[in-house]
């Protein structure tokens, strides 16, 4: 049994194409003031040409491999977190494995929205500690821009999401004191309809119809009861962070850095206040990327490692809340 898993390398990739709130206000009834005041978002990235979640994921994965000083030949497990797979099936993890030139190693997707990256981390950690893999590549990647309603009808959701990918390479910790301390996963499906994308649905015949794209509230686009989601998020985030700290005999006073999922800056500010963390302890980049769902924590982690906020010895908590509802945390000593 491997004692502890550690993150050996990080990487991220976003499209070059920047879409500001002012750009969106040209195609829908919205404004920079409304979006920034409510969410903290100033801009997000949208792919300009055809590009799948695994295309961005490949760039992020190659960076993470290089950061870890490894090649794809050293990887024996790939987990891909996404709610926007390149195609319906097979799994994006298989497509990514082919793009990276992986041999016949296990590869699977985790479709768990904003909590997908932490669920993937937990799955890979368990397989590594069980001796089933030596090095795992965990990637979160999303292309939202091709699946949102970029008209006034869809403005509540469309202004929030952005495209991007982040990746980590996991392996045995070089130091038993460092690495992933614990992960904590939750789901409550009774709230599924509060934030969901129903079409295309295997329970409908045909799975998608032309009228699914029309009307006031089309099922072919994500639908969200924003205030409802917000209220649950501000409860579940502190809860699952406390759960991770308590499981390791620690308190918020021990925490150096919190990397929350980037759904709304106001949610993250509320959580920071509830945990009595200083603003500099909380990593936020939603102003530049919007909500990149399964990619957001991995992108923020990569940026925080690169700028030195996450450094050796720091106690770091990753936390997420999103559709499902699902929520999760991971505590690690960097
Ligand atoms: N621009 C301008 N006006 C808008 C926009 C927009 N983009 N979107 C909605 N409005 C309007 C509404 O129509 C409404 O108008 P009305 O009062 O005339 O009816 C008004 O603004 C207020 O709408 P609310 O939805 O009540 O706005 P709220 O203050 O709740 O902010 C927001 C909306 C930002 C979505 C917020 O509720 C939120 O962030 N919720 C949480 C989102 C989240 O965490 N999602 C989870 C992650 S995503 C995932 O898991 C996949």
Boltz pocket constraint, residues with backbone or C-beta under 6 A from the ligand:
constraints:
  - pocket:
      binder: B
      contacts: [[A, 29], [A, 30], [A, 31], [A, 34], [A, 35], [A, 38], [A, 39], [A, 113], [A, 114], [A, 155], [A, 156], [A, 157], [A, 159], [A, 195], [A, 225], [A, 226], [A, 227], [A, 228], [A, 229], [A, 230], [A, 233], [A, 263], [A, 264], [A, 267], [A, 291], [A, 293], [A, 321], [A, 322], [A, 323]]
      max_distance: 6.0
